[in-house]
Amino acid sequence: MDEVEFRFTANKGTALLPLNKAASGGELSRLMLAIKALLSNYKNLPTIIFDEIDTGVSGAIAEKMAIIMQQMSTSLQVITITHLPQIASAGNDHLVVKKAVKDEQTISNIYRLNIEERVEEIAQMLSGGKISDAARENARVLLQ
């Protein structure tokens, strides 16, 4: 059986090492997005799902990743599961999953958000706690 070993370095002047030894979580996320973006150009995919592809990345990198996913969405459906406002605000639609316990059973419900609900959800992602007017304004800017 043939085996493929990806070798990687994130820093100029350092040796190429096996990917699992050289890449951080954020680097793995960015590399995975790059590979999937390239493959989607050559494979006719109707839908691609990214489950927290943005793990370990900063806000600035998340914004760049969002742009790549937006570009991909011109030729296929992109579904992204994220906790980052930079990614969530870039989508055409925004769904939120809410969990509740009913009759000792956990139930997950999915809701499609309208624009004002999106502002509130993005503001919540930005603030983490009490939503401020500044967080709402920042959310509106991200959604433009």
Phi and psi in radians as a Rosetta constraint file:
Dihedral C 1 N 2 CA 2 C 2 CIRCULARHARMONIC -1.355 0.35
Dihedral N 2 CA 2 C 2 N 3 CIRCULARHARMONIC 2.537 0.35
Dihedral C 2 N 3 CA 3 C 3 CIRCULARHARMONIC -2.194 0.35
Dihedral N 3 CA 3 C 3 N 4 CIRCULARHARMONIC 2.532 0.35
Dihedral C 3 N 4 CA 4 C 4 CIRCULARHARMONIC -2.030 0.35
Dihedral N 4 CA 4 C 4 N 5 CIRCULARHARMONIC 2.296 0.35
Dihedral C 4 N 5 CA 5 C 5 CIRCULARHARMONIC -2.108 0.35
Dihedral N 5 CA 5 C 5 N 6 CIRCULARHARMONIC 2.062 0.35
Dihedral C 5 N 6 CA 6 C 6 CIRCULARHARMONIC -1.396 0.35
Dihedral N 6 CA 6 C 6 N 7 CIRCULARHARMONIC 2.315 0.35
Dihedral C 6 N 7 CA 7 C 7 CIRCULARHARMONIC -1.992 0.35
Dihedral N 7 CA 7 C 7 N 8 CIRCULARHARMONIC 2.576 0.35
Dihedral C 7 N 8 CA 8 C 8 CIRCULARHARMONIC -2.616 0.35
Dihedral N 8 CA 8 C 8 N 9 CIRCULARHARMONIC 2.558 0.35
Dihedral C 8 N 9 CA 9 C 9 CIRCULARHARMONIC -2.509 0.35
Dihedral N 9 CA 9 C 9 N 10 CIRCULARHARMONIC 2.428 0.35
Dihedral C 9 N 10 CA 10 C 10 CIRCULARHARMONIC -1.744 0.35
Dihedral N 10 CA 10 C 10 N 11 CIRCULARHARMONIC -0.141 0.35
Dihedral C 10 N 11 CA 11 C 11 CIRCULARHARMONIC -2.222 0.35
Dihedral N 11 CA 11 C 11 N 12 CIRCULARHARMONIC 2.320 0.35
Dihedral C 11 N 12 CA 12 C 12 CIRCULARHARMONIC -1.027 0.35
Dihedral N 12 CA 12 C 12 N 13 CIRCULARHARMONIC 2.376 0.35
Dihedral C 12 N 13 CA 13 C 13 CIRCULARHARMONIC 1.520 0.35
Dihedral N 13 CA 13 C 13 N 14 CIRCULARHARMONIC -0.002 0.35
Dihedral C 13 N 14 CA 14 C 14 CIRCULARHARMONIC -1.834 0.35
Dihedral N 14 CA 14 C 14 N 15 CIRCULARHARMONIC 2.684 0.35
Dihedral C 14 N 15 CA 15 C 15 CIRCULARHARMONIC -1.230 0.35
Dihedral N 15 CA 15 C 15 N 16 CIRCULARHARMONIC 2.601 0.35
Dihedral C 15 N 16 CA 16 C 16 CIRCULARHARMONIC -1.242 0.35
Dihedral N 16 CA 16 C 16 N 17 CIRCULARHARMONIC 2.245 0.35
Dihedral C 16 N 17 CA 17 C 17 CIRCULARHARMONIC -2.178 0.35
Dihedral N 17 CA 17 C 17 N 18 CIRCULARHARMONIC 2.821 0.35
Dihedral C 17 N 18 CA 18 C 18 CIRCULARHARMONIC -0.934 0.35
Dihedral N 18 CA 18 C 18 N 19 CIRCULARHARMONIC 2.444 0.35
Dihedral C 18 N 19 CA 19 C 19 CIRCULARHARMONIC -0.894 0.35
Dihedral N 19 CA 19 C 19 N 20 CIRCULARHARMONIC -0.743 0.35
Dihedral C 19 N 20 CA 20 C 20 CIRCULARHARMONIC -1.194 0.35
Dihedral N 20 CA 20 C 20 N 21 CIRCULARHARMONIC -0.237 0.35
Dihedral C 20 N 21 CA 21 C 21 CIRCULARHARMONIC -1.812 0.35
Dihedral N 21 CA 21 C 21 N 22 CIRCULARHARMONIC -0.320 0.35
Dihedral C 21 N 22 CA 22 C 22 CIRCULARHARMONIC -1.875 0.35
Dihedral N 22 CA 22 C 22 N 23 CIRCULARHARMONIC -0.435 0.35
Dihedral C 22 N 23 CA 23 C 23 CIRCULARHARMONIC -1.762 0.35
Dihedral N 23 CA 23 C 23 N 24 CIRCULARHARMONIC 2.391 0.35
Dihedral C 23 N 24 CA 24 C 24 CIRCULARHARMONIC -1.367 0.35
Dihedral N 24 CA 24 C 24 N 25 CIRCULARHARMONIC 3.050 0.35
Dihedral C 24 N 25 CA 25 C 25 CIRCULARHARMONIC -1.024 0.35
Dihedral N 25 CA 25 C 25 N 26 CIRCULARHARMONIC -0.759 0.35
Dihedral C 25 N 26 CA 26 C 26 CIRCULARHARMONIC -1.155 0.35
Dihedral N 26 CA 26 C 26 N 27 CIRCULARHARMONIC -0.695 0.35
Dihedral C 26 N 27 CA 27 C 27 CIRCULARHARMONIC -1.141 0.35
Dihedral N 27 CA 27 C 27 N 28 CIRCULARHARMONIC -0.695 0.35
Dihedral C 27 N 28 CA 28 C 28 CIRCULARHARMONIC -1.089 0.35
Dihedral N 28 CA 28 C 28 N 29 CIRCULARHARMONIC -0.712 0.35
Dihedral C 28 N 29 CA 29 C 29 CIRCULARHARMONIC -1.070 0.35
Dihedral N 29 CA 29 C 29 N 30 CIRCULARHARMONIC -0.816 0.35
Dihedral C 29 N 30 CA 30 C 30 CIRCULARHARMONIC -1.156 0.35
Dihedral N 30 CA 30 C 30 N 31 CIRCULARHARMONIC -0.705 0.35
Dihedral C 30 N 31 CA 31 C 31 CIRCULARHARMONIC -1.135 0.35
Dihedral N 31 CA 31 C 31 N 32 CIRCULARHARMONIC -0.742 0.35
Dihedral C 31 N 32 CA 32 C 32 CIRCULARHARMONIC -1.076 0.35
Dihedral N 32 CA 32 C 32 N 33 CIRCULARHARMONIC -0.750 0.35
Dihedral C 32 N 33 CA 33 C 33 CIRCULARHARMONIC -1.091 0.35
Dihedral N 33 CA 33 C 33 N 34 CIRCULARHARMONIC -0.761 0.35
Dihedral C 33 N 34 CA 34 C 34 CIRCULARHARMONIC -1.069 0.35
Dihedral N 34 CA 34 C 34 N 35 CIRCULARHARMONIC -0.775 0.35
Dihedral C 34 N 35 CA 35 C 35 CIRCULARHARMONIC -1.112 0.35
Dihedral N 35 CA 35 C 35 N 36 CIRCULARHARMONIC -0.818 0.35
Dihedral C 35 N 36 CA 36 C 36 CIRCULARHARMONIC -1.145 0.35
Dihedral N 36 CA 36 C 36 N 37 CIRCULARHARMONIC -0.652 0.35
Dihedral C 36 N 37 CA 37 C 37 CIRCULARHARMONIC -1.120 0.35
Dihedral N 37 CA 37 C 37 N 38 CIRCULARHARMONIC -0.758 0.35
Dihedral C 37 N 38 CA 38 C 38 CIRCULARHARMONIC -1.136 0.35
Dihedral N 38 CA 38 C 38 N 39 CIRCULARHARMONIC -0.799 0.35
Dihedral C 38 N 39 CA 39 C 39 CIRCULARHARMONIC -1.098 0.35
Dihedral N 39 CA 39 C 39 N 40 CIRCULARHARMONIC -0.612 0.35
Dihedral C 39 N 40 CA 40 C 40 CIRCULARHARMONIC -1.148 0.35
Dihedral N 40 CA 40 C 40 N 41 CIRCULARHARMONIC -0.351 0.35
Dihedral C 40 N 41 CA 41 C 41 CIRCULARHARMONIC -1.282 0.35
Dihedral N 41 CA 41 C 41 N 42 CIRCULARHARMONIC -0.400 0.35
Dihedral C 41 N 42 CA 42 C 42 CIRCULARHARMONIC -1.943 0.35
Dihedral N 42 CA 42 C 42 N 43 CIRCULARHARMONIC -0.206 0.35
Dihedral C 42 N 43 CA 43 C 43 CIRCULARHARMONIC -2.103 0.35
Dihedral N 43 CA 43 C 43 N 44 CIRCULARHARMONIC 2.264 0.35
Dihedral C 43 N 44 CA 44 C 44 CIRCULARHARMONIC -1.365 0.35
Dihedral N 44 CA 44 C 44 N 45 CIRCULARHARMONIC 1.581 0.35
Dihedral C 44 N 45 CA 45 C 45 CIRCULARHARMONIC -1.790 0.35
Dihedral N 45 CA 45 C 45 N 46 CIRCULARHARMONIC 2.311 0.35
Dihedral C 45 N 46 CA 46 C 46 CIRCULARHARMONIC -1.334 0.35
Dihedral N 46 CA 46 C 46 N 47 CIRCULARHARMONIC -0.587 0.35
Dihedral C 46 N 47 CA 47 C 47 CIRCULARHARMONIC -2.563 0.35
Dihedral N 47 CA 47 C 47 N 48 CIRCULARHARMONIC 2.523 0.35
Dihedral C 47 N 48 CA 48 C 48 CIRCULARHARMONIC -2.285 0.35
Dihedral N 48 CA 48 C 48 N 49 CIRCULARHARMONIC 2.404 0.35
Dihedral C 48 N 49 CA 49 C 49 CIRCULARHARMONIC -2.026 0.35
Dihedral N 49 CA 49 C 49 N 50 CIRCULARHARMONIC 2.220 0.35
Dihedral C 49 N 50 CA 50 C 50 CIRCULARHARMONIC -1.925 0.35
Dihedral N 50 CA 50 C 50 N 51 CIRCULARHARMONIC 2.013 0.35
Dihedral C 50 N 51 CA 51 C 51 CIRCULARHARMONIC -1.763 0.35
Dihedral N 51 CA 51 C 51 N 52 CIRCULARHARMONIC 1.727 0.35
Dihedral C 51 N 52 CA 52 C 52 CIRCULARHARMONIC 0.943 0.35
Dihedral N 52 CA 52 C 52 N 53 CIRCULARHARMONIC 0.806 0.35
Dihedral C 52 N 53 CA 53 C 53 CIRCULARHARMONIC -1.101 0.35
Dihedral N 53 CA 53 C 53 N 54 CIRCULARHARMONIC -0.293 0.35
Dihedral C 53 N 54 CA 54 C 54 CIRCULARHARMONIC -1.626 0.35
Dihedral N 54 CA 54 C 54 N 55 CIRCULARHARMONIC 0.207 0.35
Dihedral C 54 N 55 CA 55 C 55 CIRCULARHARMONIC -1.028 0.35
Dihedral N 55 CA 55 C 55 N 56 CIRCULARHARMONIC 2.252 0.35
Dihedral C 55 N 56 CA 56 C 56 CIRCULARHARMONIC 1.417 0.35
Dihedral N 56 CA 56 C 56 N 57 CIRCULARHARMONIC 0.184 0.35
Dihedral C 56 N 57 CA 57 C 57 CIRCULARHARMONIC -1.881 0.35
Dihedral N 57 CA 57 C 57 N 58 CIRCULARHARMONIC 2.731 0.35
Dihedral C 57 N 58 CA 58 C 58 CIRCULARHARMONIC -1.442 0.35
Dihedral N 58 CA 58 C 58 N 59 CIRCULARHARMONIC 3.002 0.35
Dihedral C 58 N 59 CA 59 C 59 CIRCULARHARMONIC -1.046 0.35
Dihedral N 59 CA 59 C 59 N 60 CIRCULARHARMONIC -0.725 0.35
Dihedral C 59 N 60 CA 60 C 60 CIRCULARHARMONIC -1.137 0.35
Dihedral N 60 CA 60 C 60 N 61 CIRCULARHARMONIC -0.730 0.35
Dihedral C 60 N 61 CA 61 C 61 CIRCULARHARMONIC -1.213 0.35
Dihedral N 61 CA 61 C 61 N 62 CIRCULARHARMONIC -0.680 0.35
Dihedral C 61 N 62 CA 62 C 62 CIRCULARHARMONIC -1.035 0.35
Dihedral N 62 CA 62 C 62 N 63 CIRCULARHARMONIC -0.684 0.35
Dihedral C 62 N 63 CA 63 C 63 CIRCULARHARMONIC -1.096 0.35
Dihedral N 63 CA 63 C 63 N 64 CIRCULARHARMONIC -0.720 0.35
Dihedral C 63 N 64 CA 64 C 64 CIRCULARHARMONIC -1.166 0.35
Dihedral N 64 CA 64 C 64 N 65 CIRCULARHARMONIC -0.680 0.35
Dihedral C 64 N 65 CA 65 C 65 CIRCULARHARMONIC -1.116 0.35
Dihedral N 65 CA 65 C 65 N 66 CIRCULARHARMONIC -0.683 0.35
Dihedral C 65 N 66 CA 66 C 66 CIRCULARHARMONIC -1.066 0.35
Dihedral N 66 CA 66 C 66 N 67 CIRCULARHARMONIC -0.688 0.35
Dihedral C 66 N 67 CA 67 C 67 CIRCULARHARMONIC -1.107 0.35
Dihedral N 67 CA 67 C 67 N 68 CIRCULARHARMONIC -0.741 0.35
Dihedral C 67 N 68 CA 68 C 68 CIRCULARHARMONIC -1.081 0.35
Dihedral N 68 CA 68 C 68 N 69 CIRCULARHARMONIC -0.770 0.35
Dihedral C 68 N 69 CA 69 C 69 CIRCULARHARMONIC -1.154 0.35
Dihedral N 69 CA 69 C 69 N 70 CIRCULARHARMONIC -0.634 0.35
Dihedral C 69 N 70 CA 70 C 70 CIRCULARHARMONIC -1.086 0.35
Dihedral N 70 CA 70 C 70 N 71 CIRCULARHARMONIC -0.744 0.35
Dihedral C 70 N 71 CA 71 C 71 CIRCULARHARMONIC -1.090 0.35
Dihedral N 71 CA 71 C 71 N 72 CIRCULARHARMONIC -0.720 0.35
Dihedral C 71 N 72 CA 72 C 72 CIRCULARHARMONIC -1.095 0.35
Dihedral N 72 CA 72 C 72 N 73 CIRCULARHARMONIC -0.584 0.35
Dihedral C 72 N 73 CA 73 C 73 CIRCULARHARMONIC -1.222 0.35
Dihedral N 73 CA 73 C 73 N 74 CIRCULARHARMONIC -0.141 0.35
Dihedral C 73 N 74 CA 74 C 74 CIRCULARHARMONIC -1.314 0.35
Dihedral N 74 CA 74 C 74 N 75 CIRCULARHARMONIC -0.328 0.35
Dihedral C 74 N 75 CA 75 C 75 CIRCULARHARMONIC -2.136 0.35
Dihedral N 75 CA 75 C 75 N 76 CIRCULARHARMONIC -0.118 0.35
Dihedral C 75 N 76 CA 76 C 76 CIRCULARHARMONIC -2.739 0.35
Dihedral N 76 CA 76 C 76 N 77 CIRCULARHARMONIC 2.850 0.35
Dihedral C 76 N 77 CA 77 C 77 CIRCULARHARMONIC -1.391 0.35
Dihedral N 77 CA 77 C 77 N 78 CIRCULARHARMONIC 2.245 0.35
Dihedral C 77 N 78 CA 78 C 78 CIRCULARHARMONIC -1.980 0.35
Dihedral N 78 CA 78 C 78 N 79 CIRCULARHARMONIC 2.127 0.35
Dihedral C 78 N 79 CA 79 C 79 CIRCULARHARMONIC -1.974 0.35
Dihedral N 79 CA 79 C 79 N 80 CIRCULARHARMONIC 2.193 0.35
Dihedral C 79 N 80 CA 80 C 80 CIRCULARHARMONIC -2.202 0.35
Dihedral N 80 CA 80 C 80 N 81 CIRCULARHARMONIC 2.243 0.35
Dihedral C 80 N 81 CA 81 C 81 CIRCULARHARMONIC -1.747 0.35
Dihedral N 81 CA 81 C 81 N 82 CIRCULARHARMONIC 2.126 0.35
Dihedral C 81 N 82 CA 82 C 82 CIRCULARHARMONIC -2.608 0.35
Dihedral N 82 CA 82 C 82 N 83 CIRCULARHARMONIC 2.793 0.35
Dihedral C 82 N 83 CA 83 C 83 CIRCULARHARMONIC -2.076 0.35
Dihedral N 83 CA 83 C 83 N 84 CIRCULARHARMONIC 0.122 0.35
Dihedral C 83 N 84 CA 84 C 84 CIRCULARHARMONIC -1.776 0.35
Dihedral N 84 CA 84 C 84 N 85 CIRCULARHARMONIC 2.268 0.35
Dihedral C 84 N 85 CA 85 C 85 CIRCULARHARMONIC -1.120 0.35
Dihedral N 85 CA 85 C 85 N 86 CIRCULARHARMONIC -0.532 0.35
Dihedral C 85 N 86 CA 86 C 86 CIRCULARHARMONIC -1.120 0.35
Dihedral N 86 CA 86 C 86 N 87 CIRCULARHARMONIC -0.615 0.35
Dihedral C 86 N 87 CA 87 C 87 CIRCULARHARMONIC -1.393 0.35
Dihedral N 87 CA 87 C 87 N 88 CIRCULARHARMONIC -0.843 0.35
Dihedral C 87 N 88 CA 88 C 88 CIRCULARHARMONIC -1.059 0.35
Dihedral N 88 CA 88 C 88 N 89 CIRCULARHARMONIC -0.623 0.35
Dihedral C 88 N 89 CA 89 C 89 CIRCULARHARMONIC -1.315 0.35
Dihedral N 89 CA 89 C 89 N 90 CIRCULARHARMONIC -0.247 0.35
Dihedral C 89 N 90 CA 90 C 90 CIRCULARHARMONIC -1.471 0.35
Dihedral N 90 CA 90 C 90 N 91 CIRCULARHARMONIC -0.230 0.35
Dihedral C 90 N 91 CA 91 C 91 CIRCULARHARMONIC -1.355 0.35
Dihedral N 91 CA 91 C 91 N 92 CIRCULARHARMONIC 2.767 0.35
Dihedral C 91 N 92 CA 92 C 92 CIRCULARHARMONIC -1.309 0.35
Dihedral N 92 CA 92 C 92 N 93 CIRCULARHARMONIC -0.590 0.35
Dihedral C 92 N 93 CA 93 C 93 CIRCULARHARMONIC -2.206 0.35
Dihedral N 93 CA 93 C 93 N 94 CIRCULARHARMONIC 2.746 0.35
Dihedral C 93 N 94 CA 94 C 94 CIRCULARHARMONIC -2.394 0.35
Dihedral N 94 CA 94 C 94 N 95 CIRCULARHARMONIC 2.069 0.35
Dihedral C 94 N 95 CA 95 C 95 CIRCULARHARMONIC -1.921 0.35
Dihedral N 95 CA 95 C 95 N 96 CIRCULARHARMONIC 2.552 0.35
Dihedral C 95 N 96 CA 96 C 96 CIRCULARHARMONIC -2.205 0.35
Dihedral N 96 CA 96 C 96 N 97 CIRCULARHARMONIC 2.452 0.35
Dihedral C 96 N 97 CA 97 C 97 CIRCULARHARMONIC -1.804 0.35
Dihedral N 97 CA 97 C 97 N 98 CIRCULARHARMONIC 2.196 0.35
Dihedral C 97 N 98 CA 98 C 98 CIRCULARHARMONIC -2.071 0.35
Dihedral N 98 CA 98 C 98 N 99 CIRCULARHARMONIC 2.304 0.35
Dihedral C 98 N 99 CA 99 C 99 CIRCULARHARMONIC -1.778 0.35
Dihedral N 99 CA 99 C 99 N 100 CIRCULARHARMONIC 2.508 0.35
Dihedral C 99 N 100 CA 100 C 100 CIRCULARHARMONIC -2.523 0.35
Dihedral N 100 CA 100 C 100 N 101 CIRCULARHARMONIC 2.712 0.35
Dihedral C 100 N 101 CA 101 C 101 CIRCULARHARMONIC -1.855 0.35
Dihedral N 101 CA 101 C 101 N 102 CIRCULARHARMONIC 2.176 0.35
Dihedral C 101 N 102 CA 102 C 102 CIRCULARHARMONIC -2.346 0.35
Dihedral N 102 CA 102 C 102 N 103 CIRCULARHARMONIC 2.179 0.35
Dihedral C 102 N 103 CA 103 C 103 CIRCULARHARMONIC 0.923 0.35
Dihedral N 103 CA 103 C 103 N 104 CIRCULARHARMONIC 0.816 0.35
Dihedral C 103 N 104 CA 104 C 104 CIRCULARHARMONIC 1.103 0.35
Dihedral N 104 CA 104 C 104 N 105 CIRCULARHARMONIC 0.351 0.35
Dihedral C 104 N 105 CA 105 C 105 CIRCULARHARMONIC -2.205 0.35
Dihedral N 105 CA 105 C 105 N 106 CIRCULARHARMONIC 2.310 0.35
Dihedral C 105 N 106 CA 106 C 106 CIRCULARHARMONIC -1.402 0.35
Dihedral N 106 CA 106 C 106 N 107 CIRCULARHARMONIC 2.252 0.35
Dihedral C 106 N 107 CA 107 C 107 CIRCULARHARMONIC -2.130 0.35
Dihedral N 107 CA 107 C 107 N 108 CIRCULARHARMONIC 2.363 0.35
Dihedral C 107 N 108 CA 108 C 108 CIRCULARHARMONIC -1.839 0.35
Dihedral N 108 CA 108 C 108 N 109 CIRCULARHARMONIC 2.284 0.35
Dihedral C 108 N 109 CA 109 C 109 CIRCULARHARMONIC -2.064 0.35
Dihedral N 109 CA 109 C 109 N 110 CIRCULARHARMONIC 2.496 0.35
Dihedral C 109 N 110 CA 110 C 110 CIRCULARHARMONIC -1.993 0.35
Dihedral N 110 CA 110 C 110 N 111 CIRCULARHARMONIC 2.287 0.35
Dihedral C 110 N 111 CA 111 C 111 CIRCULARHARMONIC -2.159 0.35
Dihedral N 111 CA 111 C 111 N 112 CIRCULARHARMONIC 2.406 0.35
Dihedral C 111 N 112 CA 112 C 112 CIRCULARHARMONIC -1.559 0.35
Dihedral N 112 CA 112 C 112 N 113 CIRCULARHARMONIC 2.250 0.35
Dihedral C 112 N 113 CA 113 C 113 CIRCULARHARMONIC -1.630 0.35
Dihedral N 113 CA 113 C 113 N 114 CIRCULARHARMONIC 2.467 0.35
Dihedral C 113 N 114 CA 114 C 114 CIRCULARHARMONIC -1.473 0.35
Dihedral N 114 CA 114 C 114 N 115 CIRCULARHARMONIC -3.134 0.35
Dihedral C 114 N 115 CA 115 C 115 CIRCULARHARMONIC -1.089 0.35
Dihedral N 115 CA 115 C 115 N 116 CIRCULARHARMONIC -0.758 0.35
Dihedral C 115 N 116 CA 116 C 116 CIRCULARHARMONIC -1.192 0.35
Dihedral N 116 CA 116 C 116 N 117 CIRCULARHARMONIC -0.632 0.35
Dihedral C 116 N 117 CA 117 C 117 CIRCULARHARMONIC -1.154 0.35
Dihedral N 117 CA 117 C 117 N 118 CIRCULARHARMONIC -0.616 0.35
Dihedral C 117 N 118 CA 118 C 118 CIRCULARHARMONIC -1.115 0.35
Dihedral N 118 CA 118 C 118 N 119 CIRCULARHARMONIC -0.743 0.35
Dihedral C 118 N 119 CA 119 C 119 CIRCULARHARMONIC -0.999 0.35
Dihedral N 119 CA 119 C 119 N 120 CIRCULARHARMONIC -0.824 0.35
Dihedral C 119 N 120 CA 120 C 120 CIRCULARHARMONIC -1.111 0.35
Dihedral N 120 CA 120 C 120 N 121 CIRCULARHARMONIC -0.742 0.35
Dihedral C 120 N 121 CA 121 C 121 CIRCULARHARMONIC -1.166 0.35
Dihedral N 121 CA 121 C 121 N 122 CIRCULARHARMONIC -0.773 0.35
Dihedral C 121 N 122 CA 122 C 122 CIRCULARHARMONIC -1.130 0.35
Dihedral N 122 CA 122 C 122 N 123 CIRCULARHARMONIC -0.730 0.35
Dihedral C 122 N 123 CA 123 C 123 CIRCULARHARMONIC -1.062 0.35
Dihedral N 123 CA 123 C 123 N 124 CIRCULARHARMONIC -0.684 0.35
Dihedral C 123 N 124 CA 124 C 124 CIRCULARHARMONIC -1.117 0.35
Dihedral N 124 CA 124 C 124 N 125 CIRCULARHARMONIC -0.725 0.35
Dihedral C 124 N 125 CA 125 C 125 CIRCULARHARMONIC -1.110 0.35
Dihedral N 125 CA 125 C 125 N 126 CIRCULARHARMONIC -0.643 0.35
Dihedral C 125 N 126 CA 126 C 126 CIRCULARHARMONIC -1.233 0.35
Dihedral N 126 CA 126 C 126 N 127 CIRCULARHARMONIC -0.709 0.35
Dihedral C 126 N 127 CA 127 C 127 CIRCULARHARMONIC -1.600 0.35
Dihedral N 127 CA 127 C 127 N 128 CIRCULARHARMONIC -0.589 0.35
Dihedral C 127 N 128 CA 128 C 128 CIRCULARHARMONIC 1.344 0.35
Dihedral N 128 CA 128 C 128 N 129 CIRCULARHARMONIC -0.364 0.35
Dihedral C 128 N 129 CA 129 C 129 CIRCULARHARMONIC -2.360 0.35
Dihedral N 129 CA 129 C 129 N 130 CIRCULARHARMONIC -2.214 0.35
Dihedral C 129 N 130 CA 130 C 130 CIRCULARHARMONIC -1.139 0.35
Dihedral N 130 CA 130 C 130 N 131 CIRCULARHARMONIC 2.308 0.35
Dihedral C 130 N 131 CA 131 C 131 CIRCULARHARMONIC -1.446 0.35
Dihedral N 131 CA 131 C 131 N 132 CIRCULARHARMONIC 2.155 0.35
Dihedral C 131 N 132 CA 132 C 132 CIRCULARHARMONIC -1.664 0.35
Dihedral N 132 CA 132 C 132 N 133 CIRCULARHARMONIC 2.879 0.35
Dihedral C 132 N 133 CA 133 C 133 CIRCULARHARMONIC -1.079 0.35
Dihedral N 133 CA 133 C 133 N 134 CIRCULARHARMONIC -0.636 0.35
Dihedral C 133 N 134 CA 134 C 134 CIRCULARHARMONIC -1.103 0.35
Dihedral N 134 CA 134 C 134 N 135 CIRCULARHARMONIC -0.697 0.35
Dihedral C 134 N 135 CA 135 C 135 CIRCULARHARMONIC -1.136 0.35
Dihedral N 135 CA 135 C 135 N 136 CIRCULARHARMONIC -0.700 0.35
Dihedral C 135 N 136 CA 136 C 136 CIRCULARHARMONIC -1.103 0.35
Dihedral N 136 CA 136 C 136 N 137 CIRCULARHARMONIC -0.752 0.35
Dihedral C 136 N 137 CA 137 C 137 CIRCULARHARMONIC -1.129 0.35
Dihedral N 137 CA 137 C 137 N 138 CIRCULARHARMONIC -0.735 0.35
Dihedral C 137 N 138 CA 138 C 138 CIRCULARHARMONIC -1.079 0.35
Dihedral N 138 CA 138 C 138 N 139 CIRCULARHARMONIC -0.708 0.35
Dihedral C 138 N 139 CA 139 C 139 CIRCULARHARMONIC -1.073 0.35
Dihedral N 139 CA 139 C 139 N 140 CIRCULARHARMONIC -0.754 0.35
Dihedral C 139 N 140 CA 140 C 140 CIRCULARHARMONIC -1.062 0.35
Dihedral N 140 CA 140 C 140 N 141 CIRCULARHARMONIC -0.705 0.35
Dihedral C 140 N 141 CA 141 C 141 CIRCULARHARMONIC -1.116 0.35
Dihedral N 141 CA 141 C 141 N 142 CIRCULARHARMONIC -0.779 0.35
Dihedral C 141 N 142 CA 142 C 142 CIRCULARHARMONIC -1.075 0.35
Dihedral N 142 CA 142 C 142 N 143 CIRCULARHARMONIC -0.595 0.35
Dihedral C 142 N 143 CA 143 C 143 CIRCULARHARMONIC -1.393 0.35
Dihedral N 143 CA 143 C 143 N 144 CIRCULARHARMONIC -0.112 0.35
